[in-house]
Amino acid sequence: MKYKITLLGVIAVFISNPLQLQAQRKNISTVGNQKVVISKRVNDPVQPYSSTIDLNDNHMQLIMAGQNYQTNYGIYAKIAMVESNMGPEYKTLEKIEFELVNYKPTYFIGIDSVNIVTTKALDGITLNIYTRALSDMNTYTLESECLKNIHFEKGSYLHSQRILNPMFPEFDVDGRPILMSDGRVTCKADNGKAFDFEFFYKDGSHVVRKEAYDLEVVNTQRYKNESISALPSKRCWTSYNKIIF
C-alpha cells in the first residue's frame, strides 16, 4: 500500500493560542475519545502549487520550512498510517516522528513539543509544532494513543503550523508560564550569553520587547488612496499536506 503527501503553504484555517507552554509539555490533545474525520477538498485553487511526498519510502521527509534568528531550517516527519474502521477510502494516523534540521544556524533551533488541536466541528486538525532557539531537543514523536481517532479521507489534508517560543520564558513558582495581558509569555531578553533578537530590540543598554505583529489590526484609513502597508507577520509558519493513498 502506498501513501503520498503533498506539501503547500497556505493561510491557516484554525489558530490556537501559541503560548501555552505548560500545555505543550503535557502534549495536550483535544481529540480524546471523539472521532475526527478530515474530508477531502474539491477544486482547491492552491493545489497546482503543491509538491509530493511519498510515504512508502519510510524515511524523514520535509513537511515545512522555517526562518528565525537568521537561521533557515526544515521540519521533517516520518508518518505511519493504518487501515481505518471507516472503510477503504480512509486511513488513520498511527505514529508521527518529527525532526528539525538547522542549516547554517546562528542559534540552533529545536522542537519544544508538538500537540494536536481540532476544529469545533471535528472535521479537521492542526499539528502545532512549537520551536525554540537553544532547545535541548530536535526530535519529537506522537504515538498512536493521541492519533487513534483521527481518520483521513483519501485526498484530504494534514494541517501543520510552526509556532516560535521565546528563548528565555519565565515561569511562576509552580512551573507555569507567566502571561502578559495580551496572552504572550513573559520572557527575558538574554541569559548573559545569548540575546533573543526575535523577541527584543537592543541598542546599547536600551532593551525593549518587539511589537506583537500578529496581534496588530491594520488601520483602514488611507492617504491619497495609497495601498495599506501591513506590519511583518509570521514567516513560513503553516502548511497543508495533501494525503493520497
C-alpha positions in Angstrom: 0.0 0.0 0.0 1.4 3.4 -1.0 0.9 6.7 0.8 1.7 10.1 -0.6 1.5 13.6 1.0 1.6 16.9 -0.9 3.1 20.0 0.7 1.8 23.5 0.1 1.9 26.7 2.1 -1.4 28.4 2.7 -3.1 30.5 5.4 -4.2 28.6 8.5 -7.9 27.9 9.0 -7.6 27.3 12.7 -5.3 29.1 15.1 -4.9 28.1 18.8 -3.1 30.1 21.5 0.6 29.5 20.6 1.8 30.4 24.1 0.5 27.7 26.5 4.0 26.3 27.3 2.6 24.2 30.2 0.1 22.5 27.8 3.0 21.9 25.4 5.0 20.0 27.9 2.0 17.8 28.7 1.3 17.3 25.0 -2.4 18.1 25.4 -4.6 16.6 22.7 -8.2 17.8 22.2 -9.0 14.6 20.2 -9.7 12.3 23.2 -12.3 9.7 22.5 -14.1 11.8 19.9 -13.9 10.8 16.3 -12.3 13.3 14.0 -12.9 12.9 10.2 -11.0 15.0 7.8 -12.7 15.1 4.4 -11.1 15.9 1.0 -11.4 19.3 -0.5 -12.7 19.7 -4.1 -11.3 22.2 -6.6 -8.8 23.7 -4.2 -7.1 26.7 -6.0 -3.7 26.2 -4.3 -3.3 22.5 -5.3 -1.3 23.4 -8.5 1.4 24.8 -6.2 1.9 21.7 -4.3 4.8 19.2 -4.1 4.6 15.5 -3.4 6.0 13.3 -0.7 5.9 9.5 -1.0 5.5 7.9 2.5 6.0 4.5 1.1 9.8 5.2 1.2 9.6 5.2 5.1 12.1 8.0 5.7 12.0 11.5 7.1 10.5 13.9 4.5 10.1 17.7 4.6 6.7 18.9 5.8 7.5 22.6 6.2 10.4 25.1 6.4 11.1 28.0 8.8 13.3 31.0 9.2 14.1 32.6 12.6 17.2 34.1 14.1 18.7 34.4 10.6 18.6 30.6 10.5 16.9 28.6 7.9 15.6 25.2 8.9 13.4 22.4 7.8 10.9 20.3 9.8 10.8 16.7 8.7 8.4 13.9 9.6 8.0 10.2 9.2 4.3 9.4 9.2 2.8 5.9 9.7 -0.8 5.2 8.8 -3.0 2.1 9.3 -6.4 0.9 8.0 -9.4 2.8 9.2 -12.6 1.2 10.5 -14.5 3.7 8.3 -13.6 1.8 5.1 -11.0 1.7 2.3 -11.4 5.4 1.5 -10.0 6.3 4.9 -6.7 5.9 6.8 -5.9 6.5 10.5 -2.7 8.1 11.8 -0.6 5.7 14.0 2.7 7.5 14.6 4.4 10.7 13.6 8.2 11.2 14.2 9.4 14.8 13.8 12.9 16.1 13.3 14.1 19.7 12.9 17.3 20.2 10.8 19.2 23.5 11.1 21.0 24.9 8.1 23.9 27.4 8.8 22.4 28.5 12.1 23.2 31.5 14.3 21.4 29.7 17.2 20.4 26.1 16.9 16.6 25.8 16.9 14.9 22.7 18.3 11.4 21.4 19.0 9.9 22.1 22.4 6.8 20.0 21.7 4.0 19.1 19.3 0.3 18.9 20.2 -3.0 18.4 18.4 -5.9 20.8 18.2 -9.2 20.0 16.5 -11.7 22.3 14.8 -15.0 22.7 16.8 -16.8 20.7 14.1 -14.3 17.9 14.5 -13.7 18.0 10.7 -10.0 19.0 10.8 -6.9 19.0 13.0 -3.8 21.2 13.4 -0.4 19.9 14.4 1.1 22.7 16.4 4.9 22.4 16.2 6.5 24.6 18.9 10.0 25.6 18.2 12.6 27.4 20.3 16.2 28.5 19.9 18.6 26.7 22.3 16.0 24.0 22.9 17.5 20.7 24.1 15.5 18.6 21.5 15.4 18.5 17.8 13.1 15.4 17.6 9.6 14.7 18.9 7.2 11.7 18.5 3.4 11.5 18.6 2.2 8.0 19.4 -1.0 6.1 18.4 -2.9 6.9 21.7 -3.5 10.6 20.7 -3.9 9.7 17.0 -6.2 6.7 17.0 -9.5 8.6 16.5 -8.2 10.8 13.5 -9.5 9.5 10.2 -8.3 11.0 6.8 -10.3 10.6 3.7 -8.4 10.0 0.5 -7.4 13.4 -0.9 -7.8 15.3 2.4 -5.1 17.4 4.1 -2.9 17.2 7.2 -2.5 20.8 8.5 0.6 21.8 10.4 1.8 25.1 11.8 5.0 26.2 13.4 5.0 28.4 16.5 8.1 30.1 17.8 8.5 30.2 21.6 10.7 32.8 23.2 14.2 31.7 24.0 14.0 32.5 27.7 10.4 32.2 29.0 9.6 33.0 32.7 7.7 30.7 35.0 6.0 31.1 38.3 6.8 29.0 41.5 4.5 26.2 40.2 6.3 26.0 36.9 3.5 27.7 34.9 4.4 30.3 32.3 3.7 33.9 33.3 1.5 35.5 30.7 1.2 39.2 29.7 -2.2 40.8 29.4 -2.3 40.1 25.6 -1.6 36.4 26.1 2.1 36.5 25.2 4.6 34.7 27.5 6.7 36.9 29.8 10.3 36.3 28.9 13.8 37.6 29.4 15.8 39.3 26.7 19.0 37.3 27.4 20.8 35.0 29.8 24.1 36.8 29.7 25.4 34.7 26.8 22.8 34.9 24.1 20.3 37.6 23.2 16.8 36.9 21.9 16.6 39.2 19.0 13.4 37.7 17.6 11.5 39.0 20.6 13.6 42.0 21.7 15.4 45.1 20.3 18.7 46.1 21.8 20.8 49.3 21.3 23.5 49.6 23.9 21.8 49.4 27.3 18.4 50.1 25.8 16.3 46.9 25.5 12.6 46.8 24.5 10.3 43.9 23.6 9.3 43.8 19.9 5.7 44.6 18.9 3.2 41.7 18.7 2.8 42.0 14.9 0.3 39.2 14.7 -2.0 40.9 17.2 -2.0 44.2 15.3 -5.1 45.4 13.5 -4.2 47.2 10.2 -5.7 50.7 10.1 -8.2 51.0 7.2 -7.5 54.7 6.6 -5.6 55.7 3.5 -3.6 58.7 2.4 -4.3 59.8 -1.2 -5.6 56.3 -2.0 -2.3 54.7 -1.3 -2.2 51.0 -0.6 -2.2 49.9 3.0 1.2 48.5 4.2 0.8 45.8 6.8 3.3 45.0 9.5 5.6 42.0 9.2 4.0 38.7 10.1 4.8 35.1 10.7 7.3 33.5 8.2 6.9 30.1 6.7 4.7 29.1 9.5 1.9 26.9 8.1 1.4 24.1 5.6 -1.2 21.7 4.3 -0.1 18.2 3.3 -2.4 16.5 0.9 -2.8 12.8 1.6 -3.0 10.4 -1.3 -3.2 6.6 -1.0 
